[in-house]
Amino acid sequence: MAQLSTIPDEIAMFMSNNPMNHESLPDVINLAFSGEPKPEAWHVRPATKQVIRGFNKLAPVTVMLPLETWRKLLKKNDICLWNQALKDGYIHIHGDKNASEAVSRIFSSTQNTVETEIE
């Protein structure tokens, strides 16, 4: 029987699969997942790839998206789909302007975005 991945495992996999400029990212990023069975809150330290349960009040930015959308995008592992999800409002980034812009670049792509449904 296959082992179910946990949210921290999924976040770690996302961070290892996507190149990040750690110098431009804030020290801490909050992640909020809505959905079943209850909302999940985590915070990440990108430089060390540390994933911790709960929000960090000192984090200058919060990324919010439905857990189901997160898992679908993670499974497809296509940066164009992440970029489209951000543009379509599936992914919300709130907080300090500079930190929000730096975090949004994680989901950006210089390639042409393919018009594909996330669902």
N, CA, C and O atoms as a printed pandas DataFrame, in Angstrom:
     atom_number atom_name residue_name chain_id  residue_number  x_coord  y_coord  z_coord
0              1         N          MET        A               1    0.844   -1.174    0.000
1              2        CA          MET        A               1    0.000    0.000    0.000
2              3         C          MET        A               1    0.893    1.243    0.000
3              4         O          MET        A               1    1.837    1.329    0.786
4              5         N          ALA        A               2    0.602    2.186   -0.864
5              6        CA          ALA        A               2    1.415    3.394   -0.979
6              7         C          ALA        A               2    1.202    4.291    0.236
7              8         O          ALA        A               2    0.097    4.421    0.763
8              9         N          GLN        A               3    2.296    4.898    0.655
9             10        CA          GLN        A               3    2.222    5.800    1.805
10            11         C          GLN        A               3    1.622    7.131    1.358
11            12         O          GLN        A               3    2.031    7.686    0.339
12            13         N          LEU        A               4    0.665    7.636    2.108
13            14        CA          LEU        A               4    0.065    8.918    1.798
14            15         C          LEU        A               4    1.048   10.023    2.128
15            16         O          LEU        A               4    1.712    9.987    3.164
16            17         N          SER        A               5    1.140   11.008    1.243
17            18        CA          SER        A               5    2.045   12.113    1.521
18            19         C          SER        A               5    1.361   13.091    2.473
19            20         O          SER        A               5    0.141   13.258    2.448
20            21         N          THR        A               6    2.153   13.714    3.292
21            22        CA          THR        A               6    1.640   14.710    4.221
22            23         C          THR        A               6    1.858   16.086    3.618
23            24         O          THR        A               6    2.649   16.246    2.689
24            25         N          ILE        A               7    1.162   17.072    4.145
25            26        CA          ILE        A               7    1.320   18.433    3.638
26            27         C          ILE        A               7    2.773   18.894    3.752
27            28         O          ILE        A               7    3.281   19.482    2.798
28            29         N          PRO        A               8    3.473   18.657    4.873
29            30        CA          PRO        A               8    4.885   19.069    4.913
30            31         C          PRO        A               8    5.729   18.392    3.825
31            32         O          PRO        A               8    6.619   19.017    3.248
32            33         N          ASP        A               9    5.446   17.113    3.547
33            34        CA          ASP        A               9    6.161   16.416    2.467
34            35         C          ASP        A               9    5.870   17.073    1.118
35            36         O          ASP        A               9    6.769   17.245    0.294
36            37         N          GLU        A              10    4.614   17.435    0.905
37            38        CA          GLU        A              10    4.222   18.071   -0.357
38            39         C          GLU        A              10    4.887   19.436   -0.510
39            40         O          GLU        A              10    5.353   19.783   -1.595
40            41         N          ILE        A              11    4.931   20.209    0.571
41            42        CA          ILE        A              11    5.569   21.526    0.516
42            43         C          ILE        A              11    7.060   21.368    0.230
43            44         O          ILE        A              11    7.617   22.100   -0.589
44            45         N          ALA        A              12    7.704   20.419    0.898
45            46        CA          ALA        A              12    9.133   20.170    0.669
46            47         C          ALA        A              12    9.383   19.751   -0.777
47            48         O          ALA        A              12   10.358   20.186   -1.390
48            49         N          MET        A              13    8.505   18.909   -1.324
49            50        CA          MET        A              13    8.646   18.479   -2.715
50            51         C          MET        A              13    8.488   19.672   -3.659
51            52         O          MET        A              13    9.244   19.802   -4.621
52            53         N          PHE        A              14    7.510   20.542   -3.390
53            54        CA          PHE        A              14    7.312   21.729   -4.216
54            55         C          PHE        A              14    8.565   22.607   -4.193
55            56         O          PHE        A              14    9.012   23.086   -5.235
56            57         N          MET        A              15    9.125   22.812   -3.008
57            58        CA          MET        A              15   10.309   23.666   -2.893
58            59         C          MET        A              15   11.510   23.060   -3.608
59            60         O          MET        A              15   12.308   23.793   -4.192
60            61         N          SER        A              16   11.654   21.750   -3.575
61            62        CA          SER        A              16   12.795   21.129   -4.244
62            63         C          SER        A              16   12.601   21.071   -5.760
63            64         O          SER        A              16   13.583   21.055   -6.502
64            65         N          ASN        A              17   11.352   21.040   -6.232
65            66        CA          ASN        A              17   11.073   20.981   -7.672
66            67         C          ASN        A              17   11.086   22.340   -8.352
67            68         O          ASN        A              17   11.152   22.412   -9.579
68            69         N          ASN        A              18   11.025   23.419   -7.581
69            70        CA          ASN        A              18   10.945   24.753   -8.158
70            71         C          ASN        A              18   12.113   25.610   -7.695
71            72         O          ASN        A              18   12.281   25.848   -6.499
72            73         N          PRO        A              19   12.917   26.071   -8.641
73            74        CA          PRO        A              19   14.057   26.905   -8.258
74            75         C          PRO        A              19   13.571   28.208   -7.631
75            76         O          PRO        A              19   12.672   28.870   -8.149
76            77         N          MET        A              20   14.185   28.558   -6.512
77            78        CA          MET        A              20   13.795   29.778   -5.803
78            79         C          MET        A              20   15.031   30.614   -5.525
79            80         O          MET        A              20   16.079   30.095   -5.139
80            81         N          ASN        A              21   14.894   31.902   -5.726
81            82        CA          ASN        A              21   15.960   32.825   -5.373
82            83         C          ASN        A              21   15.758   33.183   -3.904
83            84         O          ASN        A              21   14.989   34.086   -3.577
84            85         N          HIS        A              22   16.450   32.472   -3.028
85            86        CA          HIS        A              22   16.245   32.641   -1.590
86            87         C          HIS        A              22   16.597   34.038   -1.102
87            88         O          HIS        A              22   16.077   34.487   -0.081
88            89         N          GLU        A              23   17.478   34.729   -1.825
89            90        CA          GLU        A              23   17.861   36.075   -1.398
90            91         C          GLU        A              23   16.709   37.061   -1.545
91            92         O          GLU        A              23   16.616   38.014   -0.772
92            93         N          SER        A              24   15.830   36.851   -2.521
93            94        CA          SER        A              24   14.725   37.785   -2.716
94            95         C          SER        A              24   13.477   37.406   -1.915
95            96         O          SER        A              24   12.576   38.226   -1.741
96            97         N          LEU        A              25   13.426   36.167   -1.431
97            98        CA          LEU        A              25   12.260   35.716   -0.665
98            99         C          LEU        A              25   12.351   36.158    0.791
99           100         O          LEU        A              25   13.446   36.315    1.331
100          101         N          PRO        A              26   11.189   36.358    1.430
101          102        CA          PRO        A              26   11.214   36.658    2.868
102          103         C          PRO        A              26   11.720   35.443    3.647
103          104         O          PRO        A              26   11.702   34.321    3.141
104          105         N          ASP        A              27   12.166   35.674    4.872
105          106        CA          ASP        A              27   12.681   34.587    5.709
106          107         C          ASP        A              27   11.608   33.557    6.043
107          108         O          ASP        A              27   11.905   32.374    6.205
108          109         N          VAL        A              28   10.361   34.012    6.144
109          110        CA          VAL        A              28    9.249   33.126    6.503
110          111         C          VAL        A              28    8.063   33.423    5.588
111          112         O          VAL        A              28    7.754   34.581    5.308
112          113         N          ILE        A              29    7.403   32.354    5.126
113          114        CA          ILE        A              29    6.205   32.477    4.294
114          115         C          ILE        A              29    5.108   31.629    4.935
115          116         O          ILE        A              29    5.320   30.451    5.223
116          117         N          ASN        A              30    3.931   32.230    5.157
117          118        CA          ASN        A              30    2.782   31.476    5.661
118          119         C          ASN        A              30    2.045   30.839    4.489
119          120         O          ASN        A              30    1.922   31.439    3.421
120          121         N          LEU        A              31    1.556   29.619    4.696
121          122        CA          LEU        A              31    0.733   28.918    3.705
122          123         C          LEU        A              31   -0.580   28.530    4.364
123          124         O          LEU        A              31   -0.587   27.956    5.453
124          125         N          ALA        A              32   -1.688   28.839    3.709
125          126        CA          ALA        A              32   -3.006   28.481    4.232
126          127         C          ALA        A              32   -3.744   27.678    3.177
127          128         O          ALA        A              32   -3.913   28.125    2.042
128          129         N          PHE        A              33   -4.183   26.482    3.565
129          130        CA          PHE        A              33   -4.922   25.605    2.664
130          131         C          PHE        A              33   -6.341   25.466    3.182
131          132         O          PHE        A              33   -6.552   25.066    4.327
132          133         N          SER        A              34   -7.313   25.795    2.346
133          134        CA          SER        A              34   -8.710   25.599    2.735
134          135         C          SER        A              34   -9.172   24.248    2.218
135          136         O          SER        A              34   -8.641   23.737    1.232
136          137         N          GLY        A              35  -10.151   23.678    2.880
137          138        CA          GLY        A              35  -10.700   22.422    2.391
138          139         C          GLY        A              35  -10.891   21.387    3.464
139          140         O          GLY        A              35  -10.903   21.693    4.656
140          141         N          GLU        A              36  -11.040   20.149    3.022
141          142        CA          GLU        A              36  -11.369   19.024    3.902
142          143         C          GLU        A              36  -10.166   18.532    4.665
143          144         O          GLU        A              36   -9.053   18.634    4.151
144          145         N          PRO        A              37  -10.322   18.011    5.849
145          146        CA          PRO        A              37  -11.505   18.131    6.693
146          147         C          PRO        A              37  -11.548   19.471    7.415
147          148         O          PRO        A              37  -12.596   19.863    7.929
148          149         N          LYS        A              38  -10.433   20.171    7.458
149          150        CA          LYS        A              38  -10.402   21.492    8.096
150          151         C          LYS        A              38   -9.284   22.295    7.442
151          152         O          LYS        A              38   -8.393   21.721    6.816
152          153         N          PRO        A              39   -9.324   23.611    7.582
153          154        CA          PRO        A              39   -8.243   24.419    7.018
154          155         C          PRO        A              39   -6.895   24.063    7.658
155          156         O          PRO        A              39   -6.832   23.690    8.830
156          157         N          GLU        A              40   -5.842   24.182    6.886
157          158        CA          GLU        A              40   -4.491   23.879    7.360
158          159         C          GLU        A              40   -3.645   25.139    7.271
159          160         O          GLU        A              40   -3.717   25.871    6.284
160          161         N          ALA        A              41   -2.849   25.393    8.291
161          162        CA          ALA        A              41   -1.937   26.535    8.300
162          163         C          ALA        A              41   -0.517   26.041    8.556
163          164         O          ALA        A              41   -0.280   25.246    9.466
164          165         N          TRP        A              42    0.421   26.518    7.748
165          166        CA          TRP        A              42    1.826   26.136    7.849
166          167         C          TRP        A              42    2.672   27.365    7.587
167          168         O          TRP        A              42    2.202   28.333    6.989
168          169         N          HIS        A              43    3.912   27.330    8.030
169          170        CA          HIS        A              43    4.849   28.356    7.593
170          171         C          HIS        A              43    6.153   27.688    7.184
171          172         O          HIS        A              43    6.533   26.635    7.696
172          173         N          VAL        A              44    6.818   28.341    6.245
173          174        CA          VAL        A              44    8.009   27.785    5.609
174          175         C          VAL        A              44    9.159   28.767    5.752
175          176         O          VAL        A              44    8.980   29.980    5.646
176          177         N          ARG        A              45   10.329   28.225    5.993
177          178        CA          ARG        A              45   11.566   29.006    5.963
178          179         C          ARG        A              45   12.312   28.560    4.702
179          180         O          ARG        A              45   12.994   27.535    4.719
180          181         N          PRO        A              46   12.188   29.327    3.604
181          182        CA          PRO        A              46   12.746   28.883    2.323
182          183         C          PRO        A              46   14.245   28.583    2.339
183          184         O          PRO        A              46   14.684   27.641    1.679
184          185         N          ALA        A              47   15.026   29.348    3.065
185          186        CA          ALA        A              47   16.479   29.144    3.063
186          187         C          ALA        A              47   16.859   27.766    3.589
187          188         O          ALA        A              47   17.796   27.144    3.088
188          189         N          THR        A              48   16.133   27.285    4.600
189          190        CA          THR        A              48   16.447   25.982    5.197
190          191         C          THR        A              48   15.456   24.896    4.776
191          192         O          THR        A              48   15.618   23.729    5.133
192          193         N          LYS        A              49   14.427   25.287    4.014
193          194        CA          LYS        A              49   13.358   24.377    3.575
194          195         C          LYS        A              49   12.638   23.730    4.755
195          196         O          LYS        A              49   12.159   22.600    4.665
196          197         N          GLN        A              50   12.572   24.460    5.850
197          198        CA          GLN        A              50   11.904   23.985    7.055
198          199         C          GLN        A              50   10.407   24.288    6.950
199          200         O          GLN        A              50   10.020   25.410    6.623
200          201         N          VAL        A              51    9.571   23.290    7.226
201          202        CA          VAL        A              51    8.113   23.423    7.175
202          203         C          VAL        A              51    7.573   23.165    8.577
203          204         O          VAL        A              51    7.837   22.118    9.169
204          205         N          ILE        A              52    6.806   24.136    9.110
205          206        CA          ILE        A              52    6.327   24.064   10.490
206          207         C          ILE        A              52    4.822   24.321   10.510
207          208         O          ILE        A              52    4.325   25.194    9.799
208          209         N          ARG        A              53    4.100   23.552   11.330
209          210        CA          ARG        A              53    2.652   23.718   11.452
210          211         C          ARG        A              53    2.332   25.055   12.116
211          212         O          ARG        A              53    3.017   25.488   13.042
212          213         N          GLY        A              54    1.271   25.700   11.618
213          214        CA          GLY        A              54    0.783   26.948   12.193
214          215         C          GLY        A              54    1.328   28.176   11.485
215          216         O          GLY        A              54    2.309   28.103   10.745
216          217         N          PHE        A              55    0.678   29.303   11.724
217          218        CA          PHE        A              55    1.131   30.574   11.167
218          219         C          PHE        A              55    2.251   31.151   12.009
219          220         O          PHE        A              55    2.331   30.909   13.214
220          221         N          ASN        A              56    3.105   31.909   11.366
221          222        CA          ASN        A              56    4.143   32.668   12.046
222          223         C          ASN        A              56    3.734   34.135   11.929
223          224         O          ASN        A              56    3.640   34.666   10.823
224          225         N          LYS        A              57    3.493   34.782   13.052
225          226        CA          LYS        A              57    3.018   36.166   13.045
226          227         C          LYS        A              57    4.029   37.132   12.448
227          228         O          LYS        A              57    3.664   38.237   12.048
228          229         N          LEU        A              58    5.289   36.735   12.382
229          230        CA          LEU        A              58    6.321   37.605   11.827
230          231         C          LEU        A              58    6.459   37.475   10.310
231          232         O          LEU        A              58    7.187   38.250    9.689
232          233         N          ALA        A              59    5.771   36.511    9.714
233          234        CA          ALA        A              59    5.856   36.322    8.258
234          235         C          ALA        A              59    5.221   37.517    7.548
235          236         O          ALA        A              59    4.098   37.903    7.872
236          237         N          PRO        A              60    5.927   38.102    6.587
237          238        CA          PRO        A              60    5.392   39.270    5.898
238          239         C          PRO        A              60    4.393   38.941    4.788
239          240         O          PRO        A              60    3.795   39.846    4.206
240          241         N          VAL        A              61    4.207   37.648    4.490
241          242        CA          VAL        A              61    3.340   37.273    3.373
242          243         C          VAL        A              61    2.646   35.939    3.662
243          244         O          VAL        A              61    3.198   35.058    4.322
244          245         N          THR        A              62    1.406   35.818    3.142
245          246        CA          THR        A              62    0.634   34.583    3.271
246          247         C          THR        A              62    0.132   34.175    1.894
247          248         O          THR        A              62   -0.409   34.990    1.148
248          249         N          VAL        A              63    0.320   32.899    1.570
249          250        CA          VAL        A              63   -0.188   32.318    0.327
250          251         C          VAL        A              63   -1.389   31.459    0.701
251          252         O          VAL        A              63   -1.292   30.596    1.573
252          253         N          MET        A              64   -2.532   31.698    0.035
253          254        CA          MET        A              64   -3.752   30.954    0.351
254          255         C          MET        A              64   -4.292   30.293   -0.915
255          256         O          MET        A              64   -4.355   30.910   -1.978
256          257         N          LEU        A              65   -4.682   29.022   -0.776
257          258        CA          LEU        A              65   -5.319   28.307   -1.872
258          259         C          LEU        A              65   -6.027   27.073   -1.335
259          260         O          LEU        A              65   -5.696   26.588   -0.253
260          261         N          PRO        A              66   -6.997   26.562   -2.082
261          262        CA          PRO        A              66   -7.674   25.335   -1.656
262          263         C          PRO        A              66   -6.708   24.148   -1.680
263          264         O          PRO        A              66   -5.878   24.035   -2.581
264          265         N          LEU        A              67   -6.822   23.281   -0.699
265          266        CA          LEU        A              67   -5.950   22.108   -0.621
266          267         C          LEU        A              67   -6.103   21.230   -1.863
267          268         O          LEU        A              67   -5.118   20.690   -2.366
268          269         N          GLU        A              68   -7.318   21.089   -2.352
269          270        CA          GLU        A              68   -7.563   20.276   -3.551
270          271         C          GLU        A              68   -6.818   20.854   -4.763
271          272         O          GLU        A              68   -6.226   20.106   -5.540
272          273         N          THR        A              69   -6.847   22.175   -4.923
273          274        CA          THR        A              69   -6.125   22.824   -6.022
274          275         C          THR        A              69   -4.630   22.614   -5.865
275          276         O          THR        A              69   -3.943   22.296   -6.836
276          277         N          TRP        A              70   -4.112   22.790   -4.639
277          278        CA          TRP        A              70   -2.694   22.574   -4.357
278          279         C          TRP        A              70   -2.261   21.182   -4.818
279          280         O          TRP        A              70   -1.245   21.030   -5.497
280          281         N          ARG        A              71   -3.041   20.175   -4.442
281          282        CA          ARG        A              71   -2.670   18.787   -4.764
282          283         C          ARG        A              71   -2.761   18.503   -6.261
283          284         O          ARG        A              71   -1.933   17.770   -6.802
284          285         N          LYS        A              72   -3.757   19.075   -6.934
285          286        CA          LYS        A              72   -3.861   18.885   -8.389
286          287         C          LYS        A              72   -2.678   19.532   -9.100
287          288         O          LYS        A              72   -2.086   18.936   -9.999
288          289         N          LEU        A              73   -2.337   20.752   -8.696
289          290        CA          LEU        A              73   -1.209   21.442   -9.326
290          291         C          LEU        A              73    0.106   20.732   -9.027
291          292         O          LEU        A              73    0.967   20.611   -9.898
292          293         N          LEU        A              74    0.254   20.269   -7.804
293          294        CA          LEU        A              74    1.472   19.563   -7.408
294          295         C          LEU        A              74    1.632   18.282   -8.218
295          296         O          LEU        A              74    2.735   17.944   -8.649
296          297         N          LYS        A              75    0.536   17.580   -8.421
297          298        CA          LYS        A              75    0.570   16.321   -9.174
298          299         C          LYS        A              75    0.963   16.558  -10.633
299          300         O          LYS        A              75    1.728   15.782  -11.205
300          301         N          LYS        A              76    0.441   17.629  -11.233
301          302        CA          LYS        A              76    0.742   17.923  -12.641
302          303         C          LYS        A              76    2.144   18.500  -12.815
303          304         O          LYS        A              76    2.755   18.328  -13.869
304          305         N          ASN        A              77    2.660   19.184  -11.790
305          306        CA          ASN        A              77    4.021   19.721  -11.789
306          307         C          ASN        A              77    4.341   20.490  -13.070
307          308         O          ASN        A              77    5.360   20.235  -13.711
308          309         N          ASP        A              78    3.474   21.429  -13.439
309          310        CA          ASP        A              78    3.650   22.242  -14.636
310          311         C          ASP        A              78    3.622   23.713  -14.218
311          312         O          ASP        A              78    2.586   24.214  -13.781
312          313         N          ILE        A              79    4.745   24.397  -14.349
313          314        CA          ILE        A              79    4.851   25.787  -13.893
314          315         C          ILE        A              79    3.841   26.680  -14.611
315          316         O          ILE        A              79    3.386   27.672  -14.041
316          317         N          CYS        A              80    3.487   26.348  -15.841
317          318        CA          CYS        A              80    2.488   27.137  -16.564
318          319         C          CYS        A              80    1.122   27.056  -15.890
319          320         O          CYS        A              80    0.390   28.044  -15.840
320          321         N          LEU        A              81    0.781   25.880  -15.373
321          322        CA          LEU        A              81   -0.498   25.731  -14.665
322          323         C          LEU        A              81   -0.491   26.505  -13.353
323          324         O          LEU        A              81   -1.508   27.086  -12.974
324          325         N          TRP        A              82    0.649   26.520  -12.653
325          326        CA          TRP        A              82    0.758   27.312  -11.418
326          327         C          TRP        A              82    0.551   28.791  -11.746
327          328         O          TRP        A              82   -0.173   29.496  -11.043
328          329         N          ASN        A              83    1.190   29.247  -12.814
329          330        CA          ASN        A              83    1.075   30.640  -13.231
330          331         C          ASN        A              83   -0.374   30.970  -13.582
331          332         O          ASN        A              83   -0.881   32.027  -13.204
332          333         N          GLN        A              84   -1.037   30.073  -14.299
333          334        CA          GLN        A              84   -2.434   30.288  -14.669
334          335         C          GLN        A              84   -3.331   30.306  -13.428
335          336         O          GLN        A              84   -4.260   31.110  -13.348
336          337         N          ALA        A              85   -3.061   29.435  -12.474
337          338        CA          ALA        A              85   -3.846   29.406  -11.232
338          339         C          ALA        A              85   -3.707   30.720  -10.470
339          340         O          ALA        A              85   -4.673   31.207   -9.882
340          341         N          LEU        A              86   -2.519   31.284  -10.480
341          342        CA          LEU        A              86   -2.289   32.576   -9.828
342          343         C          LEU        A              86   -3.084   33.669  -10.547
343          344         O          LEU        A              86   -3.749   34.484   -9.906
344          345         N          LYS        A              87   -3.010   33.681  -11.874
345          346        CA          LYS        A              87   -3.735   34.688  -12.662
346          347         C          LYS        A              87   -5.248   34.549  -12.514
347          348         O          LYS        A              87   -5.966   35.548  -12.478
348          349         N          ASP        A              88   -5.732   33.305  -12.428
349          350        CA          ASP        A              88   -7.175   33.056  -12.338
350          351         C          ASP        A              88   -7.729   33.207  -10.924
351          352         O          ASP        A              88   -8.937   33.082  -10.723
352          353         N          GLY        A              89   -6.878   33.472   -9.953
353          354        CA          GLY        A              89   -7.343   33.713   -8.593
354          355         C          GLY        A              89   -7.485   32.479   -7.721
355          356         O          GLY        A              89   -8.056   32.560   -6.634
356          357         N          TYR        A              90   -6.976   31.334   -8.174
357          358        CA          TYR        A              90   -6.991   30.148   -7.313
358          359         C          TYR        A              90   -5.970   30.284   -6.191
359          360         O          TYR        A              90   -6.155   29.745   -5.101
360          361         N          ILE        A              91   -4.895   31.009   -6.469
361          362        CA          ILE        A              91   -3.836   31.242   -5.487
362          363         C          ILE        A              91   -3.883   32.718   -5.112
363          364         O          ILE        A              91   -3.815   33.586   -5.982
364          365         N          HIS        A              92   -4.000   33.002   -3.819
365          366        CA          HIS        A              92   -4.024   34.378   -3.323
366          367         C          HIS        A              92   -2.763   34.626   -2.508
367          368         O          HIS        A              92   -2.386   33.811   -1.665
368          369         N          ILE        A              93   -2.115   35.756   -2.764
369          370        CA          ILE        A              93   -0.907   36.118   -2.025
370          371         C          ILE        A              93   -1.160   37.475   -1.387
371          372         O          ILE        A              93   -1.432   38.457   -2.079
372          373         N          HIS        A              94   -1.068   37.523   -0.058
373          374        CA          HIS        A              94   -1.352   38.744    0.691
374          375         C          HIS        A              94   -0.167   39.106    1.570
375          376         O          HIS        A              94    0.553   38.235    2.058
376          377         N          GLY        A              95    0.023   40.399    1.761
377          378        CA          GLY        A              95    1.045   40.846    2.697
378          379         C          GLY        A              95    1.863   41.991    2.137
379          380         O          GLY        A              95    1.415   42.733    1.263
380          381         N          ASP        A              96    3.068   42.116    2.658
381          382        CA          ASP        A              96    4.007   43.143    2.248
382          383         C          ASP        A              96    4.193   43.107    0.727
383          384         O          ASP        A              96    4.341   42.036    0.140
384          385         N          LYS        A              97    4.183   44.289    0.095
385          386        CA          LYS        A              97    4.240   44.358   -1.367
386          387         C          LYS        A              97    5.478   43.670   -1.936
387          388         O          LYS        A              97    5.360   42.850   -2.847
388          389         N          ASN        A              98    6.657   43.988   -1.417
389          390        CA          ASN        A              98    7.891   43.398   -1.943
390          391         C          ASN        A              98    7.931   41.891   -1.716
391          392         O          ASN        A              98    8.325   41.137   -2.606
392          393         N          ALA        A              99    7.528   41.455   -0.535
393          394        CA          ALA        A              99    7.521   40.019   -0.230
394          395         C          ALA        A              99    6.504   39.294   -1.107
395          396         O          ALA        A              99    6.773   38.196   -1.593
396          397         N          SER        A             100    5.341   39.903   -1.309
397          398        CA          SER        A             100    4.307   39.288   -2.148
398          399         C          SER        A             100    4.786   39.130   -3.585
399          400         O          SER        A             100    4.545   38.101   -4.216
400          401         N          GLU        A             101    5.465   40.149   -4.101
401          402        CA          GLU        A             101    5.993   40.073   -5.465
402          403         C          GLU        A             101    7.054   38.986   -5.579
403          404         O          GLU        A             101    7.081   38.245   -6.562
404          405         N          ALA        A             102    7.927   38.886   -4.583
405          406        CA          ALA        A             102    8.970   37.855   -4.608
406          407         C          ALA        A             102    8.357   36.461   -4.569
407          408         O          ALA        A             102    8.789   35.569   -5.300
408          409         N          VAL        A             103    7.354   36.270   -3.720
409          410        CA          VAL        A             103    6.704   34.962   -3.607
410          411         C          VAL        A             103    5.923   34.641   -4.882
411          412         O          VAL        A             103    5.908   33.489   -5.317
412          413         N          SER        A             104    5.280   35.634   -5.484
413          414        CA          SER        A             104    4.509   35.363   -6.707
414          415         C          SER        A             104    5.415   34.905   -7.844
415          416         O          SER        A             104    4.959   34.193   -8.738
416          417         N          ARG        A             105    6.682   35.296   -7.830
417          418        CA          ARG        A             105    7.620   34.853   -8.874
418          419         C          ARG        A             105    7.888   33.349   -8.804
419          420         O          ARG        A             105    8.314   32.757   -9.795
420          421         N          ILE        A             106    7.646   32.722   -7.653
421          422        CA          ILE        A             106    7.792   31.266   -7.552
422          423         C          ILE        A             106    6.836   30.590   -8.531
423          424         O          ILE        A             106    7.160   29.550   -9.103
424          425         N          PHE        A             107    5.659   31.184   -8.721
425          426        CA          PHE        A             107    4.622   30.587   -9.560
426          427         C          PHE        A             107    4.637   31.121  -10.989
427          428         O          PHE        A             107    3.781   30.752  -11.793
428          429         N          SER        A             108    5.595   31.981  -11.314
429          430        CA          SER        A             108    5.643   32.606  -12.633
430          431         C          SER        A             108    6.390   31.747  -13.631
431          432         O          SER        A             108    7.146   30.843  -13.275
432          433         N          SER        A             109    6.156   32.057  -14.874
433          434        CA          SER        A             109    6.809   31.331  -15.957
434          435         C          SER        A             109    7.086   32.301  -17.088
435          436         O          SER        A             109    6.275   33.181  -17.376
436          437         N          THR        A             110    8.226   32.141  -17.724
437          438        CA          THR        A             110    8.526   32.954  -18.887
438          439         C          THR        A             110    7.995   32.289  -20.152
439          440         O          THR        A             110    8.007   32.888  -21.228
440          441         N          GLN        A             111    7.530   31.052  -20.019
441          442        CA          GLN        A             111    6.962   30.336  -21.161
442          443         C          GLN        A             111    5.541   30.831  -21.396
443          444         O          GLN        A             111    4.945   31.475  -20.531
444          445         N          ASN        A             112    5.010   30.527  -22.563
445          446        CA          ASN        A             112    3.616   30.859  -22.844
446          447         C          ASN        A             112    2.720   29.984  -21.983
447          448         O          ASN        A             112    2.927   28.775  -21.880
448          449         N          THR        A             113    1.740   30.595  -21.378
449          450        CA          THR        A             113    0.822   29.858  -20.519
450          451         C          THR        A             113   -0.172   29.093  -21.377
451          452         O          THR        A             113   -0.780   29.653  -22.289
452          453         N          VAL        A             114   -0.328   27.831  -21.084
453          454        CA          VAL        A             114   -1.268   26.985  -21.803
454          455         C          VAL        A             114   -2.630   27.144  -21.149
455          456         O          VAL        A             114   -2.745   27.077  -19.925
456          457         N          GLU        A             115   -3.650   27.352  -21.945
457          458        CA          GLU        A             115   -5.005   27.480  -21.418
458          459         C          GLU        A             115   -5.518   26.093  -21.055
459          460         O          GLU        A             115   -6.037   25.380  -21.914
460          461         N          THR        A             116   -5.379   25.710  -19.810
461          462        CA          THR        A             116   -5.792   24.393  -19.347
462          463         C          THR        A             116   -6.620   24.555  -18.091
463          464         O          THR        A             116   -6.298   25.373  -17.229
464          465         N          GLU        A             117   -7.662   23.795  -17.987
465          466        CA          GLU        A             117   -8.490   23.822  -16.790
466          467         C          GLU        A             117   -7.779   23.103  -15.659
467          468         O          GLU        A             117   -7.186   22.046  -15.872
468          469         N          ILE        A             118   -7.832   23.657  -14.476
469          470        CA          ILE        A             118   -7.232   23.034  -13.304
470          471         C          ILE        A             118   -8.095   21.872  -12.848
471          472         O          ILE        A             118   -7.580   20.878  -12.338
472          473         N          GLU        A             119   -9.383   21.986  -13.023
473          474        CA          GLU        A             119  -10.315   20.968  -12.539
474          475         C          GLU        A             119  -10.307   19.772  -13.373
475          476         O          GLU        A             119  -11.039   18.822  -13.097
